[in-house]
Amino acid sequence: MNTTLKLGLMGLSATLLFSQCAPQKTVEVVEEILVEAKIPTLTLLWETEASLPTNESVLFDEASGTIYVSNIGGMDPQAKDGKGSIAIIDKDGKIVNPVWVGGLNSPKGMAISEGKLYVTDIDELVEIDISTAKVSNKWKVEGAIFLNDVASHEGTVYFTDMNTGKVHAYADGSISMVSEGHASINGIAVAKDGTIYGLDGSGLKMWNADGTASVVNANVTGGDGLIILGDGNFVASRWQGEIWFASADGETKMLDTKSVESNTADIGYNAAEKILYVPTFFKNKVAAYKLDY
């Protein structure tokens, strides 16, 4: 967490030194640096029109500036009804294309890898060719029940199954299981060095090199979307309507929209401008917030 520094003169102590000749006085000056932590905040910038049906996830593409929104379409996040879609909005909140890709069921998390957009869809991983806006492949994941968030790193796509507690990976045309035993796991993100982070019932956790996982923050439990800010700082959303700034040192609730029944699902982030994109699920709109920390 960034800090501001205040320099204060805390006290003076005087010591008199006497000698046979003339008295001498020495003054000791004690300085102490006070560190005041800056409280992280979110400020609303804009909201889209309420025409993105049951939007679950937002993904900002740093390379193109495109903002993708996954829309479940119906009220049931596990319905195989073909109502799901991917929309595109711009940086001002205008809906550029409400159905960039349609015919999905209940699309949720998204990630980009090697020119493809990967989306979880209940029990399938869907690959969309970005250049053509066409579904180029689908992989049925054995034993999957509720595939959710997605992240990518150097050609590998990682994704979670909230109901089975598993983390899967797709690479080179095949799907494998990375880890299991993570109750209610949802949000996943991968740092630049390849370290995997996730959100489950135990909190914000990190996968170690030997395959084990360590809890980074045990208070932000049951999270949905996860953003890695760097320097040990994270942003995590809870679907019920909360967004938290979290680290190993503690956490700060930056947003609470439960009273107006506005959900905060799988968040997206524009790191260059420090803008957080929040899908509101049943409110059918995306809200953008300026992050200050």
Disulfide bonds with the S-S distance in Angstrom:
none
